[in-house]
Amino acid sequence: MPQDVEKHARDAWRRIEEIKSKIIRIDLVCSGTLIERKMTCGKPNCKCVTDPEARHGPYNEWSRREGGRLVHNIVSPEQARELKKAIVNRREIQALIGRWERESTTIILGIC
């Protein structure tokens, strides 16, 4: 293997180890989206039925796919704070895995 190819491979392996160490430090991971919304209550005489400003809330709604189906949950403010972090963590892991894949490609194509 030529010396410059070996150096590129060593550098790529070093970057992969950095990626792994970043991934292992991440704790909670969740997919989906978190939105804040106001809702109508369903009581026919409530003001929220006719006046959008009188709707109840705001409520934190977490939506995600589970088993191919869209699932929605109303979550507490504390749960919403944790979910926001977990959703950001998942996106960070996805980006890191993309980098890991590119480094792996560099190593594999350099070998051939």
C-alpha positions in Angstrom: 0.0 0.0 0.0 1.5 3.4 -1.0 2.5 5.6 1.9 0.0 8.4 1.3 -2.9 5.8 1.1 -1.7 4.4 4.5 -1.7 7.9 6.0 -5.2 8.7 4.6 -6.4 5.4 6.1 -4.8 6.1 9.5 -6.3 9.6 9.5 -9.7 8.1 8.7 -9.4 5.5 11.5 -8.5 8.3 13.9 -11.6 10.3 12.8 -13.7 7.2 13.2 -12.5 6.8 16.8 -13.4 10.5 17.5 -16.9 9.9 16.0 -17.3 6.8 18.2 -16.3 8.7 21.3 -18.8 11.4 20.6 -21.6 8.9 20.0 -20.9 7.0 23.2 -21.3 10.3 25.3 -24.9 10.8 24.1 -27.5 9.6 26.5 -31.2 9.9 25.6 -32.3 9.6 21.9 -35.8 10.0 20.4 -37.2 10.4 17.0 -40.1 12.6 16.0 -41.1 16.2 16.4 -42.3 18.2 19.3 -44.8 21.0 18.8 -46.7 23.4 21.1 -50.4 23.7 20.2 -53.7 25.0 21.5 -56.8 22.8 21.3 -60.6 22.9 21.5 -62.1 20.9 24.3 -65.1 19.5 22.5 -67.7 21.0 24.8 -70.3 22.6 22.4 -70.9 25.7 24.6 -67.2 26.5 25.3 -65.8 29.7 23.9 -62.9 27.7 22.4 -65.3 26.3 19.7 -65.8 29.7 18.0 -62.8 31.8 19.2 -59.3 30.5 18.2 -57.8 32.8 20.9 -59.8 31.0 23.6 -58.5 27.6 22.8 -57.0 25.6 25.7 -53.3 25.1 26.2 -50.6 25.4 25.1 -49.9 21.7 25.1 -46.7 20.0 24.1 -47.4 17.3 21.5 -44.8 14.7 20.5 -45.3 12.9 17.2 -43.3 10.0 15.9 -43.6 6.8 13.9 -43.8 3.5 15.7 -44.3 0.3 13.7 -45.2 2.2 10.6 -47.9 4.2 12.3 -47.9 7.8 13.4 -48.2 8.1 17.2 -49.0 11.3 19.1 -48.7 12.0 22.8 -49.4 15.0 25.0 -46.4 15.4 27.3 -45.6 17.5 30.3 -43.3 20.6 30.1 -40.6 18.6 31.9 -41.0 15.7 29.4 -40.9 18.2 26.5 -37.6 19.6 27.7 -36.1 16.1 27.8 -37.6 15.2 24.4 -36.2 18.3 22.8 -32.7 17.2 23.9 -33.3 13.6 22.9 -34.5 14.7 19.4 -31.4 16.9 18.9 -29.2 14.0 20.1 -30.8 11.7 17.5 -30.1 14.2 14.7 -26.5 14.6 16.0 -26.0 10.8 15.9 -27.4 10.6 12.4 -24.9 13.3 11.3 -22.1 11.4 13.0 -23.0 8.1 11.4 -23.0 9.9 8.0 -19.4 11.1 8.7 -18.5 7.6 9.9 -19.8 6.1 6.7 -17.8 8.6 4.6 -14.6 7.7 6.5 -15.3 4.0 6.1 -15.6 4.6 2.3 -12.3 6.4 2.3 -10.6 3.4 4.0 -12.3 0.8 1.9 -11.7 2.5 -1.5 -8.1 3.2 -0.4 -7.5 -0.5 0.1 -8.7 -1.6 -3.3 
